């Protein structure tokens, strides 16, 4: 195996510095007792205290978490069924067409998706609020789950299913004891990605929120427009820590799930 030269390592280091330096700069000044980000006066936690004392902000955080968990769970369930449907399609042209439609949704601009949902909800009379945000988040998360599950299905040896059938397993048993255990890492990957996408989404949510309902990303945008406040820094820092925790949790869980699969589980 060829060793990586110094230049790619330096380039990678520069990329990470460019990406993470603004985040750590923002978090650093969230501990500043002063009112701005130009001069660090002294260490304080008052901005974090202000976040937890703001009842409206706490409600928005709860709304965001509820939307993220519900959309991740529902989109994972639908996405897994969609991936299975695509994988077991006998017509290759149809399978490729459906997969292409799924991939188009992955690369479509969020602004287009958000505007489309806004027009749809307006036409069918759905009030903008919790329901519209939840439906939108489920919709843009499903393609993510499909993309994460399909590679695991492709890795699965078809003889496992044949062996299970020869042993008298029903279709339900095959799904429960062969297919689902094998694609479990892909399911968890899809769930965590859907969760983080929902937590971070701004563009789509901005179009479909209303009637007093909002999420954290939209609220931070609104707060930032009114002027610089280190409460935003504290809130953004907390979001970054939670997101990093989710990524680390997924990595640790994925490591545990990387046990070799030998056949039908009891």
Rosetta blueprint (number, residue, H / E / L):
1 X L
2 X L
3 X L
4 X L
5 X L
6 X H
7 X H
8 X H
9 X H
10 X H
11 X H
12 X H
13 X H
14 X H
15 X H
16 X H
17 X H
18 X H
19 X H
20 X H
21 X H
22 X H
23 X H
24 X H
25 X H
26 X H
27 X H
28 X H
29 X H
30 X L
31 X L
32 X E
33 X L
34 X L
35 X L
36 X L
37 X L
38 X L
39 X L
40 X L
41 X L
42 X L
43 X E
44 X L
45 X L
46 X H
47 X H
48 X H
49 X H
50 X H
51 X H
52 X H
53 X H
54 X L
55 X H
56 X H
57 X H
58 X H
59 X H
60 X H
61 X H
62 X H
63 X H
64 X H
65 X H
66 X H
67 X H
68 X H
69 X H
70 X H
71 X H
72 X H
73 X H
74 X H
75 X H
76 X H
77 X H
78 X H
79 X H
80 X H
81 X H
82 X H
83 X H
84 X H
85 X H
86 X H
87 X H
88 X L
89 X L
90 X L
91 X L
92 X H
93 X H
94 X H
95 X H
96 X H
97 X H
98 X H
99 X H
100 X H
101 X H
102 X H
103 X H
104 X H
105 X H
106 X H
107 X H
108 X L
109 X L
110 X H
111 X H
112 X H
113 X H
114 X H
115 X H
116 X H
117 X H
118 X H
119 X H
120 X H
121 X H
122 X H
123 X H
124 X H
125 X L
126 X L
127 X L
128 X L
129 X L
130 X H
131 X H
132 X H
133 X H
134 X H
135 X H
136 X H
137 X H
138 X H
139 X H
140 X H
141 X H
142 X H
143 X H
144 X H
145 X H
146 X H
147 X H
148 X H
149 X H
150 X H
151 X H
152 X H
153 X H
154 X H
155 X H
156 X L
157 X L
158 X H
159 X H
160 X H
161 X H
162 X H
163 X H
164 X H
165 X H
166 X H
167 X L
168 X L
169 X L
170 X L
171 X H
172 X H
173 X H
174 X H
175 X H
176 X H
177 X H
178 X H
179 X H
180 X H
181 X H
182 X H
183 X L
184 X H
185 X H
186 X H
187 X H
188 X H
189 X H
190 X H
191 X H
192 X H
193 X H
194 X H
195 X H
196 X H
197 X H
198 X H
199 X H
200 X H
201 X L
202 X L
203 X H
204 X H
205 X H
206 X H
207 X H
208 X H
209 X L
210 X L
211 X L
212 X L
213 X L
214 X L
215 X L
216 X H
217 X H
218 X H
219 X H
220 X H
221 X H
222 X H
223 X H
224 X H
225 X H
226 X L
227 X L
228 X L
229 X L
230 X H
231 X H
232 X H
233 X H
234 X H
235 X H
236 X H
237 X H
238 X H
239 X H
240 X H
241 X H
242 X H
243 X H
244 X H
245 X H
246 X H
247 X H
248 X H
249 X H
250 X H
251 X H
252 X H
253 X H
254 X H
255 X H
256 X H
257 X L
258 X L
259 X L
260 X L
261 X L
262 X L
263 X L
264 X L
265 X L
266 X L
